[in-house]
Amino acid sequence: MDLDRTVRALRAAGCVFAEDEARLLIEATSTGSSVDLDTLDALVARRVSGVPLEHLLGWAEFAGIRVLVDEGVFVPRRRTEFLAAHAAELARETALMPGHEHPVVVDLCCGSGAIAVAVRESRGPSAPAAEIYAADIDPRAVASARRNLPHPAIVVCGDLFDPLPRTLLERVDVLVCNTPYVPTDAIGSMPPEARLFEAALALDGGDDGLDVQRRVAAECRAWLAPGGHVMVEASSEQAPRSVELFERAGLRSRVEYSDDYDTSIVVSTNPR
């Protein structure tokens, strides 16, 4: 199956970016100047059946980085680059403070670890390294995150804060949580790529989409350093309620919105 045939097959299946996807699939099945046509045909058939392109390739592009993503693992969205960029900015600001040259960054509900990877890469080779931790309840996600975040980063498996080392209590400078926030009743209207091929626990945020954020808000202050920050992604409708959750926990909260990414994040700060 050559490029034209691959493009036609993908376009017929409704792939909006058929040309780009075809080139990536051909690249993935090429050795030197030859293409393994049987493998290409098999990948195209799976893509036509709805399997996410990122799961077929084994990676997703996020913040200009190729992040490894195993099948079944939540695929990092482009809109979440806005959350990652803010986390990286706060880590840089923290590193300028005396005694915080190695900011402690925790990526909770980390999935493939994409946000932590983006924060780590943003530091640059000459900057002091951040102390990076990541956690997720899904063992498949943790396996991907460990491939993306080798030692000295620490990636643990468990429910929210439970698996984190207790030595992090009152030490976390930047806690970034891309919690599931799709209301349960809205899961059925999501694109098949997400609802059929990604773990439901990475999508389902409960009746109003804020169940996991409530738990984060209730527990996060014990982990934050004085002046530390916690950040979550939320829909524009949810963001004001997310602010209320974190303010009731004693944090100062604000909403940041990006036109470029068409998304909202809530940034909350622990008083000093």
C-alpha positions as CSV (number, residue, x, y, z in Angstrom):
1,M,0.0,0.0,0.0
2,D,1.7,3.2,-1.2
3,L,1.2,6.7,0.0
4,D,-1.8,7.5,-2.3
5,R,-3.6,4.3,-1.4
6,T,-2.9,4.8,2.3
7,V,-4.3,8.4,2.1
8,R,-7.4,7.2,0.3
9,A,-8.1,4.5,2.8
10,L,-7.6,6.9,5.8
11,R,-9.7,9.6,4.1
12,A,-12.5,7.2,3.4
13,A,-12.5,6.3,7.1
14,G,-13.0,9.9,8.1
15,C,-9.4,10.8,9.1
16,V,-9.2,14.6,8.9
17,F,-5.4,14.6,8.6
18,A,-5.1,11.6,6.3
19,E,-2.0,12.8,4.4
20,D,-0.1,13.4,7.6
21,E,-1.2,10.2,9.2
22,A,-0.3,8.2,6.1
23,R,3.2,9.6,6.1
24,L,3.7,8.7,9.8
25,L,2.4,5.2,9.3
26,I,4.7,4.7,6.3
27,E,7.6,6.1,8.3
28,A,6.9,3.7,11.1
29,T,6.9,0.7,8.8
30,S,9.9,1.7,6.7
31,T,13.4,0.3,6.9
32,G,15.8,2.3,4.8
33,S,14.1,2.8,1.4
34,S,11.7,-0.2,1.7
35,V,8.3,-0.4,3.4
36,D,6.9,-3.5,5.1
37,L,3.7,-3.5,3.2
38,D,2.1,-6.3,5.3
39,T,2.7,-4.3,8.6
40,L,1.5,-1.1,6.9
41,D,-1.7,-2.8,5.8
42,A,-2.3,-4.1,9.3
43,L,-1.7,-0.7,10.9
44,V,-4.0,1.1,8.4
45,A,-6.7,-1.5,9.0
46,R,-6.4,-0.9,12.7
47,R,-6.5,2.9,12.2
48,V,-9.6,2.6,10.0
49,S,-11.2,0.5,12.8
50,G,-10.7,3.5,15.1
51,V,-7.5,2.8,17.0
52,P,-5.8,6.1,17.9
53,L,-2.9,6.9,15.6
54,E,-0.7,7.5,18.7
55,H,-1.3,4.0,20.0
56,L,-0.3,2.6,16.6
57,L,2.9,4.7,16.4
58,G,3.7,4.2,20.1
59,W,4.2,7.9,20.7
60,A,2.4,11.2,20.7
61,E,3.8,14.7,20.0
62,F,3.4,16.9,23.1
63,A,5.0,20.4,23.5
64,G,7.4,19.5,20.6
65,I,8.5,16.3,22.3
66,R,7.8,12.7,21.3
67,V,6.2,11.1,24.3
68,L,5.9,7.3,24.4
69,V,2.3,6.1,24.8
70,D,1.4,2.4,25.1
71,E,-1.9,1.1,23.9
72,G,-4.8,1.8,26.3
73,V,-3.0,4.8,27.8
74,F,-4.5,8.3,27.7
75,V,-3.1,10.2,24.8
76,P,-1.9,13.7,25.9
77,R,-4.0,16.4,24.2
78,R,-2.6,19.5,22.6
79,R,-4.7,21.7,24.9
80,T,-2.8,20.3,27.9
81,E,0.4,22.0,26.6
82,F,-1.1,25.1,28.2
83,L,-1.1,23.4,31.6
84,A,2.4,22.1,31.1
85,A,3.7,25.5,30.0
86,H,2.3,27.1,33.2
87,A,3.8,24.3,35.3
88,A,7.2,24.9,33.7
89,E,7.0,28.6,34.2
90,L,6.2,28.2,37.9
91,A,9.0,25.7,38.3
92,R,11.4,28.2,36.8
93,E,10.2,31.0,39.1
94,T,10.5,28.7,42.1
95,A,14.1,27.8,41.1
96,L,15.1,31.5,41.5
97,M,14.2,31.5,45.2
98,P,16.9,30.7,47.7
99,G,16.7,27.1,48.9
100,H,14.5,26.1,46.0
101,E,17.2,25.7,43.2
102,H,15.9,22.2,42.6
103,P,12.1,22.7,42.6
104,V,10.0,19.7,43.6
105,V,7.4,18.9,40.8
106,V,4.7,16.3,41.1
107,D,2.7,15.2,38.0
108,L,-0.4,13.6,39.5
109,C,-2.8,11.5,37.3
110,C,0.3,11.6,35.1
111,G,-0.8,9.2,32.3
112,S,2.2,8.8,30.1
113,G,4.1,11.5,32.1
114,A,3.8,14.0,29.3
115,I,3.5,17.1,31.6
116,A,6.5,16.0,33.7
117,V,8.5,15.4,30.6
118,A,7.7,18.9,29.2
119,V,8.6,20.5,32.6
120,R,11.9,18.6,32.7
121,E,12.8,19.5,29.1
122,S,11.9,23.1,29.6
123,R,14.6,23.4,32.3
124,G,17.4,23.2,29.7
125,P,20.8,21.5,30.1
126,S,22.4,24.3,32.1
127,A,19.6,24.8,34.6
128,P,19.6,22.9,38.0
129,A,17.5,19.8,37.7
130,A,14.0,19.7,39.1
131,E,13.1,16.9,41.5
132,I,10.4,15.2,39.6
133,Y,7.7,12.7,40.7
134,A,4.8,11.2,38.8
135,A,1.9,9.0,39.9
136,D,-1.1,7.3,38.3
137,I,-3.6,4.7,39.3
138,D,-3.4,2.8,36.0
139,P,-0.4,0.3,35.8
140,R,-0.3,0.7,32.0
141,A,0.1,4.5,32.3
142,V,2.8,4.1,34.9
143,A,4.7,1.7,32.6
144,S,4.6,4.4,29.8
145,A,5.6,7.1,32.3
146,R,8.6,5.2,33.5
147,R,9.9,4.8,30.0
148,N,9.5,8.6,29.5
149,L,10.8,9.5,32.9
150,P,13.8,7.4,33.7
151,H,15.9,7.8,36.9
152,P,16.3,10.1,38.7
153,A,12.6,10.8,38.2
154,I,10.4,8.7,40.5
155,V,7.2,7.2,39.0
156,V,4.8,5.4,41.3
157,C,1.5,3.5,40.9
158,G,-1.5,4.2,43.2
159,D,-4.5,6.3,43.9
160,L,-3.7,10.0,43.9
161,F,-1.3,10.9,46.8
162,D,-1.3,7.4,48.3
163,P,1.9,6.1,46.6
164,L,3.9,9.3,47.0
165,P,6.9,9.2,49.4
166,R,5.9,10.8,52.7
167,T,9.1,12.8,52.6
168,L,7.3,15.1,50.1
169,L,4.8,16.4,52.7
170,E,5.0,20.2,52.8
171,R,7.8,20.1,50.1
172,V,6.0,20.2,46.7
173,D,6.6,23.4,44.8
174,V,4.5,22.6,41.7
175,L,1.7,20.0,41.8
176,V,0.1,19.6,38.4
177,C,-2.9,17.4,38.1
178,N,-4.5,16.6,34.8
179,T,-7.5,14.9,36.5
180,P,-10.3,13.3,34.6
181,Y,-13.0,15.9,34.3
182,V,-15.5,14.7,31.7
183,P,-18.9,14.2,33.4
184,T,-20.0,10.6,33.3
185,D,-23.1,11.2,31.2
186,A,-20.9,12.9,28.5
187,I,-18.5,10.0,28.0
188,G,-20.8,8.4,25.5
189,S,-20.6,11.5,23.2
190,M,-16.8,11.6,23.2
191,P,-15.0,10.5,20.0
192,P,-14.7,6.7,19.7
193,E,-10.8,7.1,19.8
194,A,-11.1,8.2,23.4
195,R,-14.1,6.3,24.8
196,L,-13.2,3.0,23.2
197,F,-9.4,2.9,23.4
198,E,-8.4,4.9,26.4
199,A,-8.9,3.9,30.0
200,A,-12.3,5.1,31.4
201,L,-10.7,6.1,34.7
202,A,-8.6,8.6,32.7
203,L,-11.7,10.3,31.4
204,D,-14.6,9.9,33.8
205,G,-14.8,12.7,36.4
206,G,-18.1,11.7,38.0
207,D,-21.5,13.3,37.8
208,D,-20.2,16.9,37.3
209,G,-16.7,16.0,36.2
210,L,-15.1,17.3,39.4
211,D,-15.0,14.2,41.7
212,V,-11.2,13.8,41.4
213,Q,-10.6,17.5,41.7
214,R,-12.5,17.5,45.0
215,R,-10.2,14.9,46.4
216,V,-7.1,16.7,45.2
217,A,-8.4,20.0,46.7
218,A,-9.1,18.2,50.0
219,E,-5.6,16.7,50.3
220,C,-3.2,18.8,48.4
221,R,-2.4,21.5,51.0
222,A,-0.6,18.9,53.2
223,W,1.8,18.3,50.4
224,L,2.4,21.8,49.2
225,A,5.4,23.8,50.3
226,P,4.6,27.3,51.6
227,G,4.0,29.3,48.4
228,G,3.6,26.1,46.4
229,H,1.1,25.8,43.6
230,V,-1.4,23.2,42.4
231,M,-2.8,23.3,38.9
232,V,-5.7,21.6,37.2
233,E,-7.3,21.7,33.8
234,A,-11.1,22.3,33.6
235,S,-13.7,23.3,31.1
236,S,-14.8,26.9,31.0
237,E,-18.0,25.9,32.7
238,Q,-16.3,24.0,35.5
239,A,-13.4,26.4,36.2
240,P,-15.4,28.7,38.6
241,R,-16.4,25.7,40.6
242,S,-12.9,24.4,40.6
243,V,-11.8,27.7,42.0
244,E,-14.3,27.3,44.8
245,L,-13.0,23.9,45.7
246,F,-9.4,25.0,46.1
247,E,-10.3,28.3,47.9
248,R,-12.4,26.3,50.4
249,A,-9.2,24.3,51.1
250,G,-7.4,27.5,52.0
251,L,-5.6,28.3,48.8
252,R,-5.7,31.4,46.6
253,S,-7.0,30.5,43.2
254,R,-7.4,32.0,39.8
255,V,-8.5,30.9,36.3
256,E,-6.2,31.2,33.3
257,Y,-7.7,30.9,29.8
258,S,-5.9,30.4,26.5
259,D,-7.4,31.4,23.2
260,D,-4.7,29.5,21.3
261,Y,-5.4,26.2,23.1
262,D,-9.1,26.9,23.8
263,T,-8.8,25.7,27.3
264,S,-8.9,26.8,30.9
265,I,-6.7,26.0,33.9
266,V,-7.1,26.8,37.6
267,V,-3.9,27.8,39.4
268,S,-4.0,27.7,43.2
269,T,-1.3,28.8,45.6
270,N,-0.6,27.8,49.2
271,P,-0.2,30.9,51.4
272,R,3.3,31.4,52.9
